[in-house]
């Protein structure tokens, strides 16, 4: 059945959205965390989601990534209704997410943390392939290593690839999470407060890596971030939430000058 037409809250660009929230609401008992949220994310576009604490930003990410089902509304990914699909299903098909808190395998090296994201594809040949080092297994392993090499360099991690991830400073650890999220060709990348705890130069490097992934791989990026300067510099479109509802949407300049956003968030 074709999806009904839904009015987008974001400016039309002539490119079909890769990920959409369609009239999404989430309620926890009598508390409304999201109320009728519509959002589009298109390939090659960075969409910032801002708002005060409790605005519903992380809840929105939870719904988009499949961690939490909406009370009502739909999530549409590449034209398909994926509202009831699991987080694993979505991740394996290109919806990738990082979290506010670092989530790494501290006892593994940086390179191994990145390679973990490719393990679900398998090595080919099963146990026999491992024991006999079959050509299929060797070829897939070379491909995996090549992918990891590319993102390690993209994220500026080549010099620490052999170090235990758990011993890295927070800036490098954030980049490991970024590398792991993008190594398997994301279609939609959800970054939840990626600059938290970073120095200015580290934030700049993260922004450069994010932009390269977005433009070079035609990936849609959604960014939840409290660093307003970073958001205004990096985003094409900004969506402002307050008390679970969208109060403004537009270019950084438009949102910065919006009276409702200034009252609720920017001050």
SELO-12525 format. One line per 4 residues: number of its first residue (from 1); their letters; for each residue x, y, z of C-alpha. Coordinates in nm, 2 decimals, padded with zeros to 4 digits, always signed. Example, Ala and Ser with C-alpha at 12.3 -4.5 7.8 and 13.67 -1.06 7.14 Angstrom:
# SELO-12525
1) as) +01.23:-00.45:+00.78 | +01.37:-00.11:+00.71
//
This chain:
# SELO-12525
1) xxxx) +00.00:+00.00:+00.00 | +00.15:+00.34:-00.09 | +00.22:+00.57:+00.20 | -00.01:+00.87:+00.23
5) xxxx) +00.13:+01.21:+00.16 | +00.25:+01.39:+00.47 | +00.34:+01.76:+00.48 | +00.71:+01.79:+00.57
9) xxxx) +00.83:+02.03:+00.83 | +01.16:+02.08:+00.64 | +01.22:+02.28:+00.33 | +01.18:+02.08:+00.01
13) xxxx) +01.50:+02.03:-00.18 | +01.39:+01.80:-00.47 | +01.56:+01.50:-00.31 | +01.35:+01.23:-00.14
17) xxxx) +01.41:+01.19:+00.23 | +01.61:+00.89:+00.34 | +01.46:+00.90:+00.69 | +01.13:+01.05:+00.81
21) xxxx) +00.94:+01.09:+01.13 | +00.57:+01.11:+01.04 | +00.34:+01.27:+01.30 | +00.53:+01.09:+01.58
25) xxxx) +00.40:+01.11:+01.94 | +00.54:+00.94:+02.25 | +00.36:+00.93:+02.59 | +00.48:+00.80:+02.92
29) xxxx) +00.15:+00.78:+03.11 | +00.03:+01.13:+03.13 | +00.36:+01.28:+03.02 | +00.38:+01.38:+02.65
33) xxxx) +00.75:+01.34:+02.54 | +00.68:+01.40:+02.17 | +00.37:+01.54:+02.02 | +00.30:+01.52:+01.64
37) xxxx) +00.66:+01.55:+01.53 | +00.73:+01.55:+01.16 | +01.09:+01.55:+01.04 | +01.28:+01.47:+00.71
41) xxxx) +01.65:+01.39:+00.67 | +01.78:+01.39:+00.31 | +02.10:+01.25:+00.17 | +02.39:+01.49:+00.20
45) xxxx) +02.21:+01.71:+00.45 | +02.29:+01.78:+00.82 | +01.98:+01.83:+01.03 | +02.04:+01.97:+01.38
49) xxxx) +01.79:+01.91:+01.66 | +01.81:+02.16:+01.94 | +01.61:+02.24:+02.25 | +01.63:+02.26:+02.63
53) xxxx) +01.66:+01.96:+02.85 | +01.34:+01.76:+02.84 | +01.25:+01.89:+02.50 | +01.23:+01.53:+02.36
57) xxxx) +01.55:+01.52:+02.15 | +01.68:+01.19:+02.28 | +01.33:+01.04:+02.28 | +01.31:+01.13:+01.91
61) xxxx) +01.65:+00.96:+01.84 | +01.52:+00.65:+02.04 | +01.22:+00.63:+01.81 | +01.42:+00.69:+01.49
65) xxxx) +01.67:+00.42:+01.58 | +01.41:+00.17:+01.70 | +01.50:+00.16:+02.07 | +01.15:+00.29:+02.16
69) xxxx) +00.83:+00.25:+01.96 | +00.61:+00.56:+01.91 | +00.28:+00.58:+02.08 | +00.15:+00.70:+01.74
73) xxxx) +00.29:+00.79:+01.41 | +00.54:+00.63:+01.18 | +00.91:+00.61:+01.09 | +00.98:+00.58:+00.72
77) xxxx) +01.32:+00.47:+00.59 | +01.39:+00.48:+00.22 | +01.02:+00.48:+00.15 | +00.94:+00.18:+00.37
81) xxxx) +00.75:+00.19:+00.70 | +00.99:+00.06:+00.96 | +00.81:+00.17:+01.27 | +00.80:-00.18:+01.41
85) xxxx) +01.15:-00.29:+01.30 | +01.41:-00.36:+01.56 | +01.72:-00.15:+01.63 | +01.93:-00.43:+01.49
89) xxxx) +01.73:-00.45:+01.17 | +01.76:-00.07:+01.12 | +02.13:-00.07:+01.20 | +02.21:-00.34:+00.95
93) xxxx) +02.03:-00.15:+00.68 | +02.21:+00.18:+00.73 | +02.06:+00.37:+01.03 | +02.35:+00.42:+01.26
97) xxxx) +02.36:+00.60:+01.60 | +02.60:+00.72:+01.86 | +02.50:+00.79:+02.22 | +02.56:+01.05:+02.48
101) xxxx) +02.76:+00.81:+02.69 | +03.06:+00.64:+02.54 | +03.00:+00.28:+02.45 | +03.32:+00.11:+02.35
105) xxxx) +03.49:-00.22:+02.41 | +03.77:-00.08:+02.62 | +03.98:-00.40:+02.62 | +03.99:-00.41:+02.24
109) xxxx) +04.22:-00.20:+02.03 | +04.08:+00.10:+01.83 | +04.10:-00.10:+01.51 | +03.92:-00.40:+01.66
113) xxxx) +03.64:-00.17:+01.79 | +03.59:-00.05:+01.43 | +03.60:-00.40:+01.29 | +03.34:-00.52:+01.53
117) xxxx) +03.08:-00.32:+01.33 | +03.14:-00.54:+01.03 | +03.13:-00.88:+01.21 | +02.76:-00.93:+01.14
121) xxxx) +02.83:-00.97:+00.77 | +03.03:-01.29:+00.85 | +03.36:-01.40:+00.71 | +03.24:-01.66:+00.46
125) xxxx) +03.29:-02.03:+00.49 | +03.22:-02.07:+00.86 | +03.45:-02.28:+01.07 | +03.59:-02.45:+00.77
129) xxxx) +03.68:-02.11:+00.62 | +03.87:-02.02:+00.94 | +04.06:-02.35:+00.95 | +04.15:-02.37:+00.59
133) xxxx) +04.19:-02.00:+00.52 | +03.97:-02.03:+00.21 | +04.01:-01.76:-00.06 | +03.66:-01.63:+00.01
137) xxxx) +03.75:-01.58:+00.37 | +04.08:-01.41:+00.29 | +03.91:-01.18:+00.04 | +03.64:-01.07:+00.28
141) xxxx) +03.90:-01.01:+00.55 | +04.10:-00.79:+00.32 | +03.79:-00.59:+00.24 | +03.71:-00.55:+00.61
145) xxxx) +04.06:-00.43:+00.68 | +04.04:-00.19:+00.39 | +03.72:-00.04:+00.51 | +03.86:+00.00:+00.86
149) xxxx) +04.18:+00.16:+00.73 | +03.97:+00.42:+00.54 | +03.76:+00.53:+00.83 | +04.05:+00.53:+01.08
153) xxxx) +04.23:+00.77:+00.85 | +03.91:+00.97:+00.80 | +03.86:+01.01:+01.17 | +04.23:+01.08:+01.25
157) xxxx) +04.28:+00.75:+01.44 | +04.56:+00.59:+01.23 | +04.82:+00.67:+01.49 | +04.63:+00.50:+01.77
161) xxxx) +04.48:+00.20:+01.59 | +04.67:-00.05:+01.80 | +04.61:+00.11:+02.13 | +04.34:-00.02:+02.38
165) xxxx) +04.03:+00.19:+02.32 | +03.97:+00.22:+02.70 | +04.29:+00.42:+02.75 | +04.21:+00.69:+02.50
169) xxxx) +04.12:+01.05:+02.61 | +03.76:+01.14:+02.56 | +03.81:+01.32:+02.23 | +03.97:+01.02:+02.06
173) xxxx) +03.71:+00.79:+02.22 | +03.44:+01.00:+02.05 | +03.61:+00.96:+01.72 | +03.63:+00.58:+01.77
177) xxxx) +03.25:+00.58:+01.81 | +03.22:+00.79:+01.50 | +03.45:+00.55:+01.30 | +03.25:+00.25:+01.42
181) xxxx) +02.92:+00.41:+01.32 | +03.03:+00.50:+00.96 | +03.26:+00.20:+00.87 | +02.97:+00.01:+00.72
185) xxxx) +02.83:+00.28:+00.48 | +02.55:+00.45:+00.68 | +02.25:+00.59:+00.50 | +02.13:+00.79:+00.81
189) xxxx) +02.37:+00.88:+01.09 | +02.23:+00.99:+01.42 | +02.48:+01.17:+01.65 | +02.37:+01.23:+02.00
193) xxxx) +02.58:+01.51:+02.16 | +02.90:+01.41:+01.99 | +03.10:+01.71:+02.11 | +03.03:+01.66:+02.48
197) xxxx) +03.36:+01.68:+02.66 | +03.56:+01.78:+02.36 | +03.82:+02.06:+02.32 | +03.76:+02.31:+02.05
201) xxxx) +04.01:+02.15:+01.81 | +03.86:+01.81:+01.87 | +03.51:+01.94:+01.79 | +03.64:+02.10:+01.47
205) xxxx) +03.79:+01.76:+01.37 | +03.47:+01.58:+01.44 | +03.28:+01.83:+01.24 | +03.51:+01.79:+00.94
209) xxxx) +03.47:+01.41:+00.95 | +03.10:+01.44:+00.98 | +03.08:+01.67:+00.68 | +03.29:+01.44:+00.47
213) xxxx) +03.07:+01.14:+00.55 | +02.76:+01.34:+00.48 | +02.88:+01.48:+00.14 | +03.11:+01.21:+00.00
217) xxxx) +02.88:+00.92:+00.10 | +02.55:+01.10:+00.05 | +02.45:+01.02:+00.41 | +02.18:+01.20:+00.60
221) xxxx) +02.31:+01.32:+00.93 | +02.09:+01.41:+01.23 | +02.26:+01.59:+01.51 | +02.15:+01.65:+01.87
225) xxxx) +02.39:+01.89:+02.03 | +02.39:+02.16:+02.30 | +02.69:+02.34:+02.15 | +02.49:+02.60:+01.97
229) xxxx) +02.79:+02.74:+01.79 | +02.87:+02.39:+01.65 | +02.51:+02.34:+01.54 | +02.49:+02.68:+01.37
233) xxxx) +02.82:+02.62:+01.18 | +02.76:+02.26:+01.08 | +02.39:+02.22:+01.00 | +02.20:+02.29:+00.68
237) xxxx) +01.86:+02.29:+00.86 | +01.78:+02.31:+01.23 | +01.47:+02.18:+01.41 | +01.39:+02.33:+01.75
241) xxxx) +01.20:+02.13:+02.00 | +01.03:+02.24:+02.32 | +00.82:+02.03:+02.55 | +00.79:+01.76:+02.27
245) xxxx) +00.68:+01.99:+02.00 | +00.85:+02.15:+01.70 | +00.86:+02.53:+01.76 | +01.07:+02.63:+01.47
249) xxxx) +01.25:+02.49:+01.16 | +01.47:+02.65:+00.90 | +01.82:+02.76:+00.83 | +02.06:+02.84:+01.11
253) xxxx) +02.00:+03.21:+01.06 | +01.62:+03.17:+01.07 | +01.62:+02.96:+01.38 | +01.86:+03.17:+01.56
257) xxxx) +01.64:+03.47:+01.51 | +01.31:+03.30:+01.59 | +01.15:+03.46:+01.89 | +01.00:+03.13:+02.03
261) xxxx) +01.35:+02.96:+02.01 | +01.51:+03.26:+02.19 | +01.26:+03.24:+02.47 | +01.26:+02.87:+02.51
265) xxx) +01.63:+02.79:+02.46 | +01.88:+03.05:+02.33 | +01.79:+03.32:+02.59
//
